[in-house]
Amino acid sequence: MTIRASCGCLIQNSMLGVPIRFKEYDREGNKSVGYGVFCQYCAKKYEYDEKVIHNEDEEREWVESDYKL
Ligand SMILES: [Zn+2]
């Protein structure tokens, strides 16, 4: 069975999806936290771009800091 992951890619099997929380902006341009199941390639890419949120400390840091992507 083929599944479309949150990143838009097709993956062969839901077991191959990587659930991640990530940094994003909402429609008003405010910082928010997204959640989705990504393919392994995109999950690695997000990791490389430092967009992945691993824990609550990182989430707070993202939302409260002036840092922008
Ligand atoms: Zn992908």
N, CA, C, O and the ligand as a Tripos MOL2 file, in Angstrom:
@<TRIPOS>MOLECULE
protein
  277   275    70     0     0
PROTEIN
NO_CHARGES

@<TRIPOS>ATOM
      1 N           0.8430   -1.1960    0.0000 N.3       1 MET1
      2 CA          0.0000    0.0000    0.0000 C.3       1 MET1
      3 C           0.8760    1.2430    0.0000 C.2       1 MET1
      4 O           1.8460    1.3320    0.7530 O.2       1 MET1
      5 N           0.5260    2.2000   -0.8500 N.am      2 THR2
      6 CA          1.2930    3.4280   -0.9220 C.3       2 THR2
      7 C           0.5520    4.5380   -0.1790 C.2       2 THR2
      8 O          -0.6660    4.6710   -0.2910 O.2       2 THR2
      9 N           1.2970    5.3160    0.5690 N.am      3 ILE3
     10 CA          0.7020    6.3680    1.3920 C.3       3 ILE3
     11 C           1.3750    7.6950    1.0590 C.2       3 ILE3
     12 O           2.5840    7.7480    0.8380 O.2       3 ILE3
     13 N           0.5840    8.7650    1.0240 N.am      4 ARG4
     14 CA          1.2010   10.0680    0.8320 C.3       4 ARG4
     15 C           1.5670   10.6490    2.1990 C.2       4 ARG4
     16 O           0.6990   10.8720    3.0430 O.2       4 ARG4
     17 N           2.8520   10.8890    2.4010 N.am      5 ALA5
     18 CA          3.3240   11.4260    3.6740 C.3       5 ALA5
     19 C           3.0110   12.9230    3.7570 C.2       5 ALA5
     20 O           2.6600   13.5480    2.7560 O.2       5 ALA5
     21 N           3.1400   13.4830    4.9490 N.am      6 SER6
     22 CA          2.8400   14.9080    5.1550 C.3       6 SER6
     23 C           3.7310   15.8080    4.3130 C.2       6 SER6
     24 O           3.3400   16.9240    3.9720 O.2       6 SER6
     25 N           4.9120   15.3380    3.9790 N.am      7 CYS7
     26 CA          5.8360   16.1330    3.1760 C.3       7 CYS7
     27 C           5.4390   16.1290    1.7100 C.2       7 CYS7
     28 O           6.0220   16.8580    0.9080 O.2       7 CYS7
     29 N           4.4460   15.3100    1.3500 N.am      8 GLY8
     30 CA          3.9800   15.2770   -0.0320 C.3       8 GLY8
     31 C           4.5400   14.0990   -0.8210 C.2       8 GLY8
     32 O           4.0810   13.8240   -1.9290 O.2       8 GLY8
     33 N           5.5150   13.4100   -0.2680 N.am      9 CYS9
     34 CA          6.1120   12.2650   -0.9530 C.3       9 CYS9
     35 C           5.2690   11.0050   -0.7440 C.2       9 CYS9
     36 O           4.5150   10.8940    0.2230 O.2       9 CYS9
     37 N           5.4120   10.0870   -1.6510 N.am     10 LEU10
     38 CA          4.7350    8.8060   -1.5050 C.3      10 LEU10
     39 C           5.6780    7.8230   -0.8240 C.2      10 LEU10
     40 O           6.8480    7.7090   -1.1910 O.2      10 LEU10
     41 N           5.1620    7.1270    0.1570 N.am     11 ILE11
     42 CA          5.9610    6.0900    0.8110 C.3      11 ILE11
     43 C           5.2390    4.7560    0.6620 C.2      11 ILE11
     44 O           4.0150    4.7010    0.5480 O.2      11 ILE11
     45 N           6.0070    3.7090    0.6670 N.am     12 GLN12
     46 CA          5.4660    2.3830    0.3710 C.3      12 GLN12
     47 C           4.6370    1.8070    1.4990 C.2      12 GLN12
     48 O           3.7480    0.9850    1.2770 O.2      12 GLN12
     49 N           4.9360    2.2480    2.7230 N.am     13 ASN13
     50 CA          4.4160    1.5390    3.8630 C.3      13 ASN13
     51 C           4.4100    2.5140    5.0450 C.2      13 ASN13
     52 O           5.3840    3.2410    5.2410 O.2      13 ASN13
     53 N           3.3430    2.5420    5.8250 N.am     14 SER14
     54 CA          3.2760    3.5180    6.9200 C.3      14 SER14
     55 C           4.4250    3.3190    7.9110 C.2      14 SER14
     56 O           4.7880    4.2520    8.6270 O.2      14 SER14
     57 N           5.0020    2.1050    7.9610 N.am     15 MET15
     58 CA          6.1300    1.8520    8.8480 C.3      15 MET15
     59 C           7.3680    2.6730    8.4500 C.2      15 MET15
     60 O           8.2610    2.9080    9.2640 O.2      15 MET15
     61 N           7.3960    3.0960    7.1960 N.am     16 LEU16
     62 CA          8.5590    3.8530    6.7140 C.3      16 LEU16
     63 C           8.4250    5.3420    7.0090 C.2      16 LEU16
     64 O           9.3730    6.1030    6.8160 O.2      16 LEU16
     65 N           7.2560    5.7570    7.4750 N.am     17 GLY17
     66 CA          7.0550    7.1650    7.7960 C.3      17 GLY17
     67 C           7.7120    7.5300    9.1110 C.2      17 GLY17
     68 O           7.7810    6.7200   10.0350 O.2      17 GLY17
     69 N           8.1930    8.7560    9.1810 N.am     18 VAL18
     70 CA          8.8420    9.2280   10.4090 C.3      18 VAL18
     71 C           7.9770   10.3360   11.0050 C.2      18 VAL18
     72 O           7.8700   11.4140   10.4200 O.2      18 VAL18
     73 N           7.3530   10.0850   12.1730 N.am     19 PRO19
     74 CA          6.5400   11.1330   12.7820 C.3      19 PRO19
     75 C           7.4400   12.1900   13.4100 C.2      19 PRO19
     76 O           8.2850   11.8730   14.2470 O.2      19 PRO19
     77 N           7.2630   13.4270   13.0140 N.am     20 ILE20
     78 CA          8.0800   14.4970   13.5950 C.3      20 ILE20
     79 C           7.2260   15.7140   13.9210 C.2      20 ILE20
     80 O           6.1650   15.9370   13.3370 O.2      20 ILE20
     81 N           7.7230   16.4880   14.8700 N.am     21 ARG21
     82 CA          7.1780   17.8070   15.1580 C.3      21 ARG21
     83 C           8.1800   18.7820   14.5810 C.2      21 ARG21
     84 O           9.3880   18.5760   14.6980 O.2      21 ARG21
     85 N           7.7010   19.8280   13.9670 N.am     22 PHE22
     86 CA          8.6300   20.7070   13.2790 C.3      22 PHE22
     87 C           8.2160   22.1720   13.3810 C.2      22 PHE22
     88 O           7.0630   22.5000   13.6620 O.2      22 PHE22
     89 N           9.2000   23.0390   13.1430 N.am     23 LYS23
     90 CA          8.9930   24.4880   13.2180 C.3      23 LYS23
     91 C           8.3110   24.9640   11.9530 C.2      23 LYS23
     92 O           8.7130   24.6130   10.8440 O.2      23 LYS23
     93 N           7.2710   25.7710   12.1330 N.am     24 GLU24
     94 CA          6.6090   26.3430   10.9620 C.3      24 GLU24
     95 C           5.9420   27.6490   11.3570 C.2      24 GLU24
     96 O           5.9780   28.0560   12.5180 O.2      24 GLU24
     97 N           5.3340   28.2990   10.3760 N.am     25 TYR25
     98 CA          4.5880   29.5280   10.6220 C.3      25 TYR25
     99 C           3.1350   29.3010   10.2540 C.2      25 TYR25
    100 O           2.8290   28.5800    9.3040 O.2      25 TYR25
    101 N           2.2360   29.9240   11.0150 N.am     26 ASP26
    102 CA          0.8300   29.8040   10.6380 C.3      26 ASP26
    103 C           0.5080   30.8460    9.5650 C.2      26 ASP26
    104 O           1.3980   31.5610    9.1040 O.2      26 ASP26
    105 N          -0.7580   30.9310    9.1730 N.am     27 ARG27
    106 CA         -1.1430   31.8260    8.0760 C.3      27 ARG27
    107 C          -0.8740   33.2870    8.3900 C.2      27 ARG27
    108 O          -0.6300   34.0810    7.4810 O.2      27 ARG27
    109 N          -0.9150   33.6480    9.6590 N.am     28 GLU28
    110 CA         -0.6340   35.0420   10.0360 C.3      28 GLU28
    111 C           0.8500   35.3140   10.1810 C.2      28 GLU28
    112 O           1.2510   36.4410   10.4730 O.2      28 GLU28
    113 N           1.6590   34.3050    9.9830 N.am     29 GLY29
    114 CA          3.0960   34.4950   10.0930 C.3      29 GLY29
    115 C           3.6350   34.3170   11.4990 C.2      29 GLY29
    116 O           4.7980   34.6160   11.7700 O.2      29 GLY29
    117 N           2.7800   33.8240   12.4000 N.am     30 ASN30
    118 CA          3.2470   33.5470   13.7620 C.3      30 ASN30
    119 C           3.8990   32.1750   13.8120 C.2      30 ASN30
    120 O           3.5470   31.2660   13.0600 O.2      30 ASN30
    121 N           4.8460   32.0530   14.7060 N.am     31 LYS31
    122 CA          5.5120   30.7630   14.8510 C.3      31 LYS31
    123 C           4.5440   29.7270   15.3910 C.2      31 LYS31
    124 O           3.7550   30.0190   16.2900 O.2      31 LYS31
    125 N           4.5980   28.5500   14.8620 N.am     32 SER32
    126 CA          3.7800   27.4730   15.3910 C.3      32 SER32
    127 C           4.5310   26.1630   15.2260 C.2      32 SER32
    128 O           5.6080   26.1020   14.6320 O.2      32 SER32
    129 N           3.9290   25.1270   15.7700 N.am     33 VAL33
    130 CA          4.5660   23.8160   15.7190 C.3      33 VAL33
    131 C           3.7070   22.8870   14.8830 C.2      33 VAL33
    132 O           2.5220   22.7040   15.1610 O.2      33 VAL33
    133 N           4.3000   22.3110   13.8730 N.am     34 GLY34
    134 CA          3.5820   21.3890   13.0180 C.3      34 GLY34
    135 C           3.8690   19.9570   13.4170 C.2      34 GLY34
    136 O           4.8720   19.6630   14.0680 O.2      34 GLY34
    137 N           2.9670   19.0670   13.0120 N.am     35 TYR35
    138 CA          3.1830   17.6580   13.2610 C.3      35 TYR35
    139 C           2.8150   16.8850   12.0130 C.2      35 TYR35
    140 O           1.7870   17.1490   11.3900 O.2      35 TYR35
    141 N           3.6400   15.9450   11.6540 N.am     36 GLY36
    142 CA          3.3060   15.1560   10.4880 C.3      36 GLY36
    143 C           4.1850   13.9330   10.3810 C.2      36 GLY36
    144 O           5.2030   13.8070   11.0610 O.2      36 GLY36
    145 N           3.7660   13.0340    9.5090 N.am     37 VAL37
    146 CA          4.5700   11.8460    9.2250 C.3      37 VAL37
    147 C           5.2780   12.0930    7.8980 C.2      37 VAL37
    148 O           4.6440   12.2180    6.8510 O.2      37 VAL37
    149 N           6.5820   12.1590    7.9630 N.am     38 PHE38
    150 CA          7.3920   12.4680    6.7970 C.3      38 PHE38
    151 C           8.0660   11.2200    6.2600 C.2      38 PHE38
    152 O           8.2260   10.2320    6.9760 O.2      38 PHE38
    153 N           8.4590   11.2710    5.0000 N.am     39 CYS39
    154 CA          9.2810   10.1850    4.4880 C.3      39 CYS39
    155 C          10.6730   10.3380    5.1060 C.2      39 CYS39
    156 O          11.0070   11.4030    5.6250 O.2      39 CYS39
    157 N          11.4650    9.3030    5.0530 N.am     40 GLN40
    158 CA         12.7630    9.3390    5.7310 C.3      40 GLN40
    159 C          13.6700   10.4040    5.1370 C.2      40 GLN40
    160 O          14.4530   11.0310    5.8500 O.2      40 GLN40
    161 N          13.5620   10.6040    3.8310 N.am     41 TYR41
    162 CA         14.4050   11.5990    3.1710 C.3      41 TYR41
    163 C          14.0820   13.0060    3.6810 C.2      41 TYR41
    164 O          14.9840   13.7560    4.0520 O.2      41 TYR41
    165 N          12.7990   13.3600    3.6980 N.am     42 CYS42
    166 CA         12.4080   14.7060    4.1190 C.3      42 CYS42
    167 C          12.6380   14.9050    5.6130 C.2      42 CYS42
    168 O          12.9910   16.0010    6.0480 O.2      42 CYS42
    169 N          12.4380   13.8500    6.3990 N.am     43 ALA43
    170 CA         12.7020   13.9560    7.8320 C.3      43 ALA43
    171 C          14.1790   14.2850    8.0520 C.2      43 ALA43
    172 O          14.5140   15.1070    8.9050 O.2      43 ALA43
    173 N          15.0500   13.6520    7.2920 N.am     44 LYS44
    174 CA         16.4900   13.9280    7.4030 C.3      44 LYS44
    175 C          16.8050   15.3480    6.9600 C.2      44 LYS44
    176 O          17.6300   16.0340    7.5630 O.2      44 LYS44
    177 N          16.1320   15.7820    5.8910 N.am     45 LYS45
    178 CA         16.3470   17.1230    5.3710 C.3      45 LYS45
    179 C          15.9160   18.1540    6.4210 C.2      45 LYS45
    180 O          16.6250   19.1320    6.6570 O.2      45 LYS45
    181 N          14.7540   17.9370    7.0490 N.am     46 TYR46
    182 CA         14.2880   18.8530    8.0900 C.3      46 TYR46
    183 C          15.2560   18.8510    9.2540 C.2      46 TYR46
    184 O          15.5310   19.8940    9.8470 O.2      46 TYR46
    185 N          15.7660   17.6870    9.5770 N.am     47 GLU47
    186 CA         16.7460   17.5760   10.6570 C.3      47 GLU47
    187 C          17.9760   18.4030   10.3080 C.2      47 GLU47
    188 O          18.4970   19.1480   11.1380 O.2      47 GLU47
    189 N          18.4210   18.2640    9.0930 N.am     48 TYR48
    190 CA         19.6080   18.9780    8.6270 C.3      48 TYR48
    191 C          19.3830   20.4870    8.6770 C.2      48 TYR48
    192 O          20.2920   21.2450    9.0170 O.2      48 TYR48
    193 N          18.1720   20.9180    8.3380 N.am     49 ASP49
    194 CA         17.8310   22.3530    8.3450 C.3      49 ASP49
    195 C          17.4880   22.8560    9.7450 C.2      49 ASP49
    196 O          17.1310   24.0200    9.9250 O.2      49 ASP49
    197 N          17.6000   21.9690   10.7360 N.am     50 GLU50
    198 CA         17.2930   22.2890   12.1330 C.3      50 GLU50
    199 C          15.8530   22.7410   12.3240 C.2      50 GLU50
    200 O          15.5800   23.6330   13.1280 O.2      50 GLU50
    201 N          14.9470   22.1390   11.5990 N.am     51 LYS51
    202 CA         13.5250   22.4640   11.7380 C.3      51 LYS51
    203 C          12.7930   21.4740   12.6390 C.2      51 LYS51
    204 O          11.6430   21.7120   13.0070 O.2      51 LYS51
    205 N          13.4360   20.3790   12.9950 N.am     52 VAL52
    206 CA         12.7690   19.3600   13.7950 C.3      52 VAL52
    207 C          12.8060   19.7420   15.2760 C.2      52 VAL52
    208 O          13.8300   20.1890   15.7930 O.2      52 VAL52
    209 N          11.6740   19.5580   15.9410 N.am     53 ILE53
    210 CA         11.5740   19.8110   17.3810 C.3      53 ILE53
    211 C          11.5760   18.4630   18.0960 C.2      53 ILE53
    212 O          10.7330   17.6060   17.8340 O.2      53 ILE53
    213 N          12.5370   18.2900   19.0030 N.am     54 HIS54
    214 CA         12.7050   16.9920   19.6550 C.3      54 HIS54
    215 C          12.0690   16.9110   21.0360 C.2      54 HIS54
    216 O          11.7440   15.8240   21.5130 O.2      54 HIS54
    217 N          11.8920   18.0580   21.6720 N.am     55 ASN55
    218 CA         11.3670   18.0230   23.0350 C.3      55 ASN55
    219 C          10.7120   19.3640   23.3820 C.2      55 ASN55
    220 O          10.7140   20.2950   22.5760 O.2      55 ASN55
    221 N          10.1540   19.4470   24.5890 N.am     56 GLU56
    222 CA          9.4040   20.6510   24.9800 C.3      56 GLU56
    223 C          10.3090   21.8730   25.1110 C.2      56 GLU56
    224 O           9.8830   22.9970   24.8430 O.2      56 GLU56
    225 N          11.5440   21.6540   25.5180 N.am     57 ASP57
    226 CA         12.4820   22.7770   25.6270 C.3      57 ASP57
    227 C          12.7110   23.4140   24.2660 C.2      57 ASP57
    228 O          12.6980   24.6370   24.1260 O.2      57 ASP57
    229 N          12.9180   22.5760   23.2780 N.am     58 GLU58
    230 CA         13.1410   23.0880   21.9190 C.3      58 GLU58
    231 C          11.8990   23.7760   21.3820 C.2      58 GLU58
    232 O          11.9910   24.7650   20.6550 O.2      58 GLU58
    233 N          10.7400   23.2480   21.7410 N.am     59 GLU59
    234 CA          9.4820   23.8500   21.3010 C.3      59 GLU59
    235 C           9.3330   25.2450   21.8970 C.2      59 GLU59
    236 O           8.9780   26.1920   21.1950 O.2      59 GLU59
    237 N           9.6040   25.3690   23.1950 N.am     60 ARG60
    238 CA          9.4840   26.6540   23.8700 C.3      60 ARG60
    239 C          10.4820   27.6450   23.2830 C.2      60 ARG60
    240 O          10.1640   28.8110   23.0500 O.2      60 ARG60
    241 N          11.6880   27.1550   23.0530 N.am     61 GLU61
    242 CA         12.7390   28.0080   22.5020 C.3      61 GLU61
    243 C          12.3220   28.5500   21.1290 C.2      61 GLU61
    244 O          12.5270   29.7250   20.8240 O.2      61 GLU61
    245 N          11.7420   27.6840   20.3200 N.am     62 TRP62
    246 CA         11.3060   28.0940   18.9780 C.3      62 TRP62
    247 C          10.2040   29.1540   19.0660 C.2      62 TRP62
    248 O          10.2750   30.1810   18.3910 O.2      62 TRP62
    249 N           9.1950   28.9080   19.8900 N.am     63 VAL63
    250 CA          8.0380   29.8060   19.9410 C.3      63 VAL63
    251 C           8.3890   31.1370   20.5930 C.2      63 VAL63
    252 O           7.8700   32.1800   20.1940 O.2      63 VAL63
    253 N           9.2730   31.1080   21.6000 N.am     64 GLU64
    254 CA          9.5210   32.3280   22.3760 C.3      64 GLU64
    255 C          10.6910   33.1610   21.8810 C.2      64 GLU64
    256 O          10.7760   34.3450   22.2060 O.2      64 GLU64
    257 N          11.5840   32.5830   21.1120 N.am     65 SER65
    258 CA         12.7580   33.3480   20.6920 C.3      65 SER65
    259 C          12.4540   34.1960   19.4510 C.2      65 SER65
    260 O          11.4320   33.9990   18.7940 O.2      65 SER65
    261 N          13.3240   35.1150   19.1450 N.am     66 ASP66
    262 CA         13.1720   35.9460   17.9460 C.3      66 ASP66
    263 C          13.7610   35.2650   16.7250 C.2      66 ASP66
    264 O          13.6670   35.7630   15.6030 O.2      66 ASP66
    265 N          14.3660   34.1250   16.9680 N.am     67 TYR67
    266 CA         15.0130   33.3770   15.8820 C.3      67 TYR67
    267 C          14.0140   33.0580   14.7720 C.2      67 TYR67
    268 O          12.8890   32.6350   15.0350 O.2      67 TYR67
    269 N          14.4410   33.2650   13.5380 N.am     68 LYS68
    270 CA         13.5810   32.9520   12.3960 C.3      68 LYS68
    271 C          14.2270   31.9040   11.5090 C.2      68 LYS68
    272 O          15.4510   31.7930   11.4410 O.2      68 LYS68
    273 N          13.3960   31.1500   10.8410 N.am     69 LEU69
    274 CA         13.9070   30.1340    9.9210 C.3      69 LEU69
    275 C          14.5130   30.7810    8.6970 C.2      69 LEU69
    276 O          14.9970   30.0830    7.8060 O.2      69 LEU69
    277 ZN          9.2220   13.4150    1.6350 Zn       70 ZN70
@<TRIPOS>BOND
     1     1     2 1
     2     2     3 1
     3     3     4 2
     4     3     5 am
     5     5     6 1
     6     6     7 1
     7     7     8 2
     8     7     9 am
     9     9    10 1
    10    10    11 1
    11    11    12 2
    12    11    13 am
    13    13    14 1
    14    14    15 1
    15    15    16 2
    16    15    17 am
    17    17    18 1
    18    18    19 1
    19    19    20 2
    20    19    21 am
    21    21    22 1
    22    22    23 1
    23    23    24 2
    24    23    25 am
    25    25    26 1
    26    26    27 1
    27    27    28 2
    28    27    29 am
    29    29    30 1
    30    30    31 1
    31    31    32 2
    32    31    33 am
    33    33    34 1
    34    34    35 1
    35    35    36 2
    36    35    37 am
    37    37    38 1
    38    38    39 1
    39    39    40 2
    40    39    41 am
    41    41    42 1
    42    42    43 1
    43    43    44 2
    44    43    45 am
    45    45    46 1
    46    46    47 1
    47    47    48 2
    48    47    49 am
    49    49    50 1
    50    50    51 1
    51    51    52 2
    52    51    53 am
    53    53    54 1
    54    54    55 1
    55    55    56 2
    56    55    57 am
    57    57    58 1
    58    58    59 1
    59    59    60 2
    60    59    61 am
    61    61    62 1
    62    62    63 1
    63    63    64 2
    64    63    65 am
    65    65    66 1
    66    66    67 1
    67    67    68 2
    68    67    69 am
    69    69    70 1
    70    70    71 1
    71    71    72 2
    72    71    73 am
    73    73    74 1
    74    74    75 1
    75    75    76 2
    76    75    77 am
    77    77    78 1
    78    78    79 1
    79    79    80 2
    80    79    81 am
    81    81    82 1
    82    82    83 1
    83    83    84 2
    84    83    85 am
    85    85    86 1
    86    86    87 1
    87    87    88 2
    88    87    89 am
    89    89    90 1
    90    90    91 1
    91    91    92 2
    92    91    93 am
    93    93    94 1
    94    94    95 1
    95    95    96 2
    96    95    97 am
    97    97    98 1
    98    98    99 1
    99    99   100 2
   100    99   101 am
   101   101   102 1
   102   102   103 1
   103   103   104 2
   104   103   105 am
   105   105   106 1
   106   106   107 1
   107   107   108 2
   108   107   109 am
   109   109   110 1
   110   110   111 1
   111   111   112 2
   112   111   113 am
   113   113   114 1
   114   114   115 1
   115   115   116 2
   116   115   117 am
   117   117   118 1
   118   118   119 1
   119   119   120 2
   120   119   121 am
   121   121   122 1
   122   122   123 1
   123   123   124 2
   124   123   125 am
   125   125   126 1
   126   126   127 1
   127   127   128 2
   128   127   129 am
   129   129   130 1
   130   130   131 1
   131   131   132 2
   132   131   133 am
   133   133   134 1
   134   134   135 1
   135   135   136 2
   136   135   137 am
   137   137   138 1
   138   138   139 1
   139   139   140 2
   140   139   141 am
   141   141   142 1
   142   142   143 1
   143   143   144 2
   144   143   145 am
   145   145   146 1
   146   146   147 1
   147   147   148 2
   148   147   149 am
   149   149   150 1
   150   150   151 1
   151   151   152 2
   152   151   153 am
   153   153   154 1
   154   154   155 1
   155   155   156 2
   156   155   157 am
   157   157   158 1
   158   158   159 1
   159   159   160 2
   160   159   161 am
   161   161   162 1
   162   162   163 1
   163   163   164 2
   164   163   165 am
   165   165   166 1
   166   166   167 1
   167   167   168 2
   168   167   169 am
   169   169   170 1
   170   170   171 1
   171   171   172 2
   172   171   173 am
   173   173   174 1
   174   174   175 1
   175   175   176 2
   176   175   177 am
   177   177   178 1
   178   178   179 1
   179   179   180 2
   180   179   181 am
   181   181   182 1
   182   182   183 1
   183   183   184 2
   184   183   185 am
   185   185   186 1
   186   186   187 1
   187   187   188 2
   188   187   189 am
   189   189   190 1
   190   190   191 1
   191   191   192 2
   192   191   193 am
   193   193   194 1
   194   194   195 1
   195   195   196 2
   196   195   197 am
   197   197   198 1
   198   198   199 1
   199   199   200 2
   200   199   201 am
   201   201   202 1
   202   202   203 1
   203   203   204 2
   204   203   205 am
   205   205   206 1
   206   206   207 1
   207   207   208 2
   208   207   209 am
   209   209   210 1
   210   210   211 1
   211   211   212 2
   212   211   213 am
   213   213   214 1
   214   214   215 1
   215   215   216 2
   216   215   217 am
   217   217   218 1
   218   218   219 1
   219   219   220 2
   220   219   221 am
   221   221   222 1
   222   222   223 1
   223   223   224 2
   224   223   225 am
   225   225   226 1
   226   226   227 1
   227   227   228 2
   228   227   229 am
   229   229   230 1
   230   230   231 1
   231   231   232 2
   232   231   233 am
   233   233   234 1
   234   234   235 1
   235   235   236 2
   236   235   237 am
   237   237   238 1
   238   238   239 1
   239   239   240 2
   240   239   241 am
   241   241   242 1
   242   242   243 1
   243   243   244 2
   244   243   245 am
   245   245   246 1
   246   246   247 1
   247   247   248 2
   248   247   249 am
   249   249   250 1
   250   250   251 1
   251   251   252 2
   252   251   253 am
   253   253   254 1
   254   254   255 1
   255   255   256 2
   256   255   257 am
   257   257   258 1
   258   258   259 1
   259   259   260 2
   260   259   261 am
   261   261   262 1
   262   262   263 1
   263   263   264 2
   264   263   265 am
   265   265   266 1
   266   266   267 1
   267   267   268 2
   268   267   269 am
   269   269   270 1
   270   270   271 1
   271   271   272 2
   272   271   273 am
   273   273   274 1
   274   274   275 1
   275   275   276 2
@<TRIPOS>SUBSTRUCTURE
     1 MET1         2 RESIDUE 1 A MET
     2 THR2         6 RESIDUE 1 A THR
     3 ILE3        10 RESIDUE 1 A ILE
     4 ARG4        14 RESIDUE 1 A ARG
     5 ALA5        18 RESIDUE 1 A ALA
     6 SER6        22 RESIDUE 1 A SER
     7 CYS7        26 RESIDUE 1 A CYS
     8 GLY8        30 RESIDUE 1 A GLY
     9 CYS9        34 RESIDUE 1 A CYS
    10 LEU10       38 RESIDUE 1 A LEU
    11 ILE11       42 RESIDUE 1 A ILE
    12 GLN12       46 RESIDUE 1 A GLN
    13 ASN13       50 RESIDUE 1 A ASN
    14 SER14       54 RESIDUE 1 A SER
    15 MET15       58 RESIDUE 1 A MET
    16 LEU16       62 RESIDUE 1 A LEU
    17 GLY17       66 RESIDUE 1 A GLY
    18 VAL18       70 RESIDUE 1 A VAL
    19 PRO19       74 RESIDUE 1 A PRO
    20 ILE20       78 RESIDUE 1 A ILE
    21 ARG21       82 RESIDUE 1 A ARG
    22 PHE22       86 RESIDUE 1 A PHE
    23 LYS23       90 RESIDUE 1 A LYS
    24 GLU24       94 RESIDUE 1 A GLU
    25 TYR25       98 RESIDUE 1 A TYR
    26 ASP26      102 RESIDUE 1 A ASP
    27 ARG27      106 RESIDUE 1 A ARG
    28 GLU28      110 RESIDUE 1 A GLU
    29 GLY29      114 RESIDUE 1 A GLY
    30 ASN30      118 RESIDUE 1 A ASN
    31 LYS31      122 RESIDUE 1 A LYS
    32 SER32      126 RESIDUE 1 A SER
    33 VAL33      130 RESIDUE 1 A VAL
    34 GLY34      134 RESIDUE 1 A GLY
    35 TYR35      138 RESIDUE 1 A TYR
    36 GLY36      142 RESIDUE 1 A GLY
    37 VAL37      146 RESIDUE 1 A VAL
    38 PHE38      150 RESIDUE 1 A PHE
    39 CYS39      154 RESIDUE 1 A CYS
    40 GLN40      158 RESIDUE 1 A GLN
    41 TYR41      162 RESIDUE 1 A TYR
    42 CYS42      166 RESIDUE 1 A CYS
    43 ALA43      170 RESIDUE 1 A ALA
    44 LYS44      174 RESIDUE 1 A LYS
    45 LYS45      178 RESIDUE 1 A LYS
    46 TYR46      182 RESIDUE 1 A TYR
    47 GLU47      186 RESIDUE 1 A GLU
    48 TYR48      190 RESIDUE 1 A TYR
    49 ASP49      194 RESIDUE 1 A ASP
    50 GLU50      198 RESIDUE 1 A GLU
    51 LYS51      202 RESIDUE 1 A LYS
    52 VAL52      206 RESIDUE 1 A VAL
    53 ILE53      210 RESIDUE 1 A ILE
    54 HIS54      214 RESIDUE 1 A HIS
    55 ASN55      218 RESIDUE 1 A ASN
    56 GLU56      222 RESIDUE 1 A GLU
    57 ASP57      226 RESIDUE 1 A ASP
    58 GLU58      230 RESIDUE 1 A GLU
    59 GLU59      234 RESIDUE 1 A GLU
    60 ARG60      238 RESIDUE 1 A ARG
    61 GLU61      242 RESIDUE 1 A GLU
    62 TRP62      246 RESIDUE 1 A TRP
    63 VAL63      250 RESIDUE 1 A VAL
    64 GLU64      254 RESIDUE 1 A GLU
    65 SER65      258 RESIDUE 1 A SER
    66 ASP66      262 RESIDUE 1 A ASP
    67 TYR67      266 RESIDUE 1 A TYR
    68 LYS68      270 RESIDUE 1 A LYS
    69 LEU69      274 RESIDUE 1 A LEU
    70 ZN70       277 GROUP 0 **** ****
